[in-house]
């Protein structure tokens, strides 16, 4: 019943808001079908291609992440139930308490993690990797058994799942390391003599080979970008502390019972499966000190911890700690409702600034991101046709994907000195070229006229965006001609 309610909520919210920055970017992957892409492997685009080719509306596109979220929740339930069955089966003395459903508690911890609802509404690489991590965890558990490890079917399924994980996100390497750890702990070095292991590894490499082929064809630019992006800046303990606090807030304290659940599995094979949560989390937490880890990157780690959390919660309830757990359930449910409610209202009444960073001392409204871009895209398309302009331009790469999606088939140029996916799709705006420049008040830039911009930019139109009667953003459109080819974007209000 809980999953039905949550899926209905996801569908309702998904049908009411536009595509976010990342969602639009990955939808463009599907429009520009390729073996891989500059910033991510291709599966997030491939799975959308049939619907994008059929011009499916946003509501239909969002059925994909909802289905992936639901499949992940069902796997969390299955793994939680397997943990409970394993403990009961291994309890020769009959001392294990017959808990209430571990699977149900695991799903509750999963479903009340606020940020996971974002992955259930919007398709991100992490939505896919979360599912494949759970699939790989389940298959690895099977293959830790001596008898099952001699059967080829599970090995081939593992190789396929690992390949699909690699096609989802580069951090799937952490999932592969977790598999290696679990198999080694279960079988020792003799696992290397199992020919099915090598066939599974070969299958995984074949499945993920499009990424390597594309990078070879494009001078390994994606690998170089990921290496630089992962390195970040100088390590700071403050960044690490902030990351840990944010993790607790966006995934919720119910997940922390995963440690208690792990302790209950001591002495049984499933205890090694905690590696699926620990390995990626530790690496990403360490990276956070350099300022490079985002909260949703750890979603696969927390999802694989959820079955252990279910076991810990079920044990705590059996020990009479219902009040503490009940408080956590209520608080996390309220947090989920608050976040989804703010998405529906575009931040009203808590965040109502029409202008964002660079314009005033107030921060940007993160919920304004998903409103007005469809109208702006159509207005841009109409104005470009009227002015005889063959492209749209923005001054920050985060503004490009939604215009690229909603103003398609117009190409989008990013007028800043950095290389990204849009340079591969549209190329740089040529010197002397003309374009329709679009500015958004939540991330507004000065109009680039002069030595580092255009010879002339003529204001064409302004599009206000409101939600529940409150202005939340404003788009401005300019016909800009004779580009200098020397960009130096300047945020409005920033020091000159």
N, C-alpha and C positions, 0 to 999 in steps of 0.2 A: 504493500500500500504506500509506503514511504517513497519508493522509487517512482511509482505512478504519479504521485503528487509533485515530486521534484521535476520529473520530465515535463509535466503539464506547465509548471512555472517556467522552466527553460524555454518551452515553445512560445509561451505568451510574451515573455520578455524579448526573445529573439525576433518575434514578429513585429515588435514595437520600436526597435531601434535600428539605426543604420550600421554599416560595417565599420569596425575600428581600423586603426592604422595597419595593424598586422594582418587582420582578416582580409582587407582589400588587397594588400600586397600578395598574399598567398592565392587569392582569387585570380590575380593577374598571372600568377604562375600557370594556372590552368588555361588562361587565354593564350599565353606564350609557351606552349608545351615544349619541354626540352628534357634532355637527359639529367640535368641538374641545374643549379642556380648559384649565383654569387655568394649568397649569405646562408643558404640552407640546402640540404638534400631535397629531392623532388617529390616525395610521396604526398606532402601536404597539398601540392598542386595536382598531382595525378588523380587523387581520389575525388577531386572536385570537377575534373575535366568533363565527364559525361553531362553533368548538370549545367556547367557553364556553356558547353557546346549547344545545349538546348535552350539557352537564355533563361534558365530558371530564376525566379525571384529570390531575394534574400531569405525569405521565410523558408523556402525549400532548401537552399544551401545550408541553412543552419540545422537541418535534420541530420547532417553528417556528424557534427560534433556531439549532438545529443545522443545519437546511436552509439558513438564511441564511448561517451561518458557512461551510458547505461551498461554497455558491455564490460567496462572496467568495474563498475559497481557489482555486477554479477560475479566477476572473477574474484573480487575482494570477498564476497560472501562465500564462494567456493573454497577459497584458501583458508578462511576463518574456520569453516566447518571441518576442513581437513586437519587443521591444527588440533581441534577438539577431539576428533576421532583418533588421531595419532596418540595423543596423551592418554586417552582411555585405553587404547589397545596396548600401550606399553606399560600400563600400571598393573603389574602382576599382583601387588598387595591390595589393590582395590581402594587405595587411599585418595585417589583423585576425586575432587568434588564434581558432581555432575552439574556443570554450569548451565545457565540459560544459554540460548543459541549464541555461540561465539560469532558466527557469520553475521547475525543480525546486528550485534554490537559493532562489528567491523564496518558494516555498511553505514551505520549511524555515524561513526567517526569520520568516514569518508564523505558522507552526504552533508555533514555540518561543517566541513572545512570551507570557509567562505570563498577562497580563491579558486577552488576546483569548480565552482559554478561558472566562473568566467570561461574555463576550458570546456564546459559543457554547452555553452552558448556560442562561443566563437572558436572556430577551428584554428589551432596553433600546432606547430610541430610537437609541442609538449603533450597535446591531447592524444596524438598518435603514439608517442613514445611511452606515455603512461600505460596505454593498453598493452603494447607489445612487451613492456617490462613485466607486467603481470602474467602475460602468456608465457614468457620465457621462464619466469619464476616457477610457474606451475609445472612446466615441462622438465625443468632442472630437478625439481623435487622428485618427479618420477624416475629420472635417470640416476639419481643417487642410490636407487635400489639396485642391488647386484643382479637380480634376475631381469628387471626391465632394461638395464643397460646393455643387455645382449640382443635386444630387439631393435631392428633398424627403423621402424616407424616413428618412434619418439625422437630418435636422433635426427631424422630428416625433417620432422616438424620443428625441432629446435633450430636447425640450420636455417629453415625458411623464416622463422620468427625473428631470429637474430638479423638476418638480411633485411627484413622489413623494418626492424628497429633502426638499422643503419641508414635506411632510406628515409627515415623520419627525422633524425637529428644526429649531429656528430657526437653528442654526449652519450649515445648508445654504446660507446666504447666502455663506459663504466658498467653497463649491463653485462657486456661480454666478460669483463674482468670478474664480476660477481659469479658468473657461471663457472669460470675457471676455478675460482676459490672453492665453490661448493663441490664440484666434481672431484677436485683434488682432496678435499677433506673427507669425502665419502669413500674414494677408491684409492687414494695415493697415486704414486707414479705409474701404477699398472694401467691406469686409465689411458695412458698414451699408447698402449698396445691394442686398444680397441679401434678396429678399422672404421667403425661407424662414426666415431668421433671425428676422424679426418674427413669422412664424406660429408658430415654435417658442416664442418668448417669450410670445405670447398663450396658447398651449396650456398652458405652465407656470403662468401666472397663473390660468387656469381650473381646473386641477387643484388648485392650492393655495387656491383661493377659499373653501372651507369654513372655513378658519382665520380669514380676514378677516370672513366673515359672522358667525361665532360671536362674535368679539371686538366687532364692531359691536353685536350684540345684548346684550353683557355689558359695555358701557362701556369696551372696550379694556383690560380688566383683565389679560389675559395679556401684552400688549405692555408695559404699565406694570411688571408684575412682573419680566419679563425684563430690562428696562432697569435697574431698581433692583438686581436680582440680579447683573447683569453688571458694574455699577459697583463693587461691593465696598466695601472700606474703604480706608484710607490705604495707599499703595504701600510695601512693605517689601522690601528686597533679600534678606532672609533667606527670606521666603516664596517668592520667585523661585528662589533657590538650592535650597530644599527640593523645589520642583516639578521642577526639572531632574534632581536626583538620583533622585527617585521615577520619573520618566519612563524614565531609563536602566535602573532595576531592573525595572520592570514590562513594558517592551518588549524589553529585552535588547540587548547590544552588537552582535549580528548585524545589526540594522537600521542601525547606523552605517555599514556598507559602502554604504549608499545614496548617500553623498556621492561615494565612489569611482566608483560606477556612473554618477552624474550626469556626472562628469568624462569618462567614456568616451563619453557621448552628445554632447559638445561639437561644435557645427557641424551637428547634425542636428535636424530638427523636434521629436523627442521630448524634447529637453532642456527645452523650455518646460513640459512636463507636470509637472515638479517643483513647479510652483505649487500643485498639488492637495495637496501635503504641506506646503509652506512657508507658504502663506497662513493656513490654520487654526492651524497650530502656533505661528506667531509671535504671532498675536492672542491665543490662549489662554495662551501663556507670559507675555505682557505682563499679561493679566488676573490671572495667578497672584500677582503682586506685591500685589494687593489682597485675596488670600485667597479668590478665587472659582472657580478652576479645579480640577476633579477629574481624577484620572489617566485615567479612561476617556473623557473628552471628546475627547482627541486620537486616539482609535482610528482614525477615518477618515483622518487625516493619515498615521499610520504605515502603514496598509494600502496607501495609494497610494504610499508610499515603498518598500514591499516589492519591487516589480519592479526598481527601481533597485538595491536591496540585493542582489537576486539576481544582477544583472549585475556588481556590485562583488565579490561573493563568488566568482562563477565566474572572474573575471579573477584574483583573488588566488590561487585554487587553481591556475590555469594558471601563475602565477608562482612556485609552490612554497611558498606560505604555509599549508600544510595543518595544521601543528601548532597555530598560534594559533587558526585557525578551528575545529579539532577541539576545543580546550579550551573555546571559547565554546559550541559545540554541546552538549558534555557538561554544562557549568554551567547553561545555560538549560533543558536537558531535566530536570535535577535540580530546578531551581526550579519547573518546571511540575508535576512529580510531587509535590513538597513541598506546594505550594498545594492541589492537588486532594486529596492525602492528608489534609491538615488539615481540608478541608471535610468529608471523610467521617468523620473522628473528632471533629469539633466542637472542634478545637484540642488534643485529648489527644495526647501528654502535655505539650505545651509550654504551653498555656493552659488552666487548669482552674478558674479562679475562678468561683464561683457568683454572686458579686455584682460589679457593674461600677462605672462612674463615679458619683460621688455617694455611694457606700456605703463604699468603702475607698480606700486609696492606689493600689490596682492598677487598670490600665486595663480597659475592657470587653473581653470575649471576642468578637471579630468573627465567629467561626464559630458562636457560639451563636445568632446571628440566624436561622438556617435550621432550627432544631429546636424542636419543642414547640408551635408556634403552631397547628397543626391540632388538637391535643388541647385547647389553651386556647380555641380558637374554639368547639369543640363543648361544652366545659364551660360557657363563657359563655352559649351559647344555651340550655342546659338550666337553668342557674341563673336566667336572666332569665325564663324561662317559669314556673319555680317561684315566683318572687317577684312576678310580675305586672308586670315591668319591660319597657318597649317599646324600649329602646335600650342600647347599650354606650358607655362613655366612657373616654378616656385623657387623660393630661396632657401628651403630647408628640405632635406630628403624625407622627413616624416610627413610632409604635406603632400607628397607626390602620389602615394598609392591610392588615396581615395579619389583624387581627381582623375588619375589614370583609369580607375574603375568606372566612375560615374560619367566621365566625359569621353569614354571610349567611342570611336577608335582614334581620337586625337592622341598623338604621342606627347609624353610629358618630359620636359627638360628640368634638371635640377641645377640651379645657378649657384653652385658653391664648388670650391676647389677640393673635391673628394671623388673617389671612384666608387660607384655602387651599381646595383642591378639596372637602374634606369639608364646608365650609360651604355649598357649592353643592349637594352631594348630600343632606346631612342637616339643614343649618341649625344654628344655635346651640341649645344646650340652654336651654329657656325658664326664666325665673326661677320658682322654686317647683317645678321639674320634678324627677323622680326617674329614676335610671339605674343600671345595673350598672357599677361602676368596676373596671377591671382594671389591675393594677400588675405590672411585670416587673422582676426583680431586677437585670438588667444595665443598666437605666436607671430606677432606682426613685425615686419621689417620695413625699414625706410625704402622708398621707391628708388631703385638703382639707376640714377641718371648721372652721367659724367664719365670720367676716365675709367671707372670700374663698373660701368653699367651700360645703359643705352643712351643714344643721342637724344631720344625723346620718348616719354611715356605719357599717354593721354588717358585721363580717367574716363571710364565708360559707364560704370554702374556700381551700385552698392546693394548688397543683399543682406538684410538683417535676419537673424535666426532667433526665434523665441520658443520657449517651452513653458506651458502653463501660465501664459501671459507675461513671463519675465524674459527680457533679452539675455541671451547667453553668448552670442558671438555675432560677428559681422564680416562678410566677405566683400572685398573690393577688387574690381577688375580694371585692368589697364591694357591699352594697346601700345606695346613697346616696340620700337624699331631701331635698327642699326646697332647691334650688340657689339661691345668692345672686345669680348672674349677674355676679360680679366676680372673675374668675380671677387668681390669682397663684401659679402652680405653683412648688414649692420642691423641688429635688433633695434626697434624703436625704443627710445629712452635709455639705450646703453651709452656708456661714455664714448665720446668720439676720439 
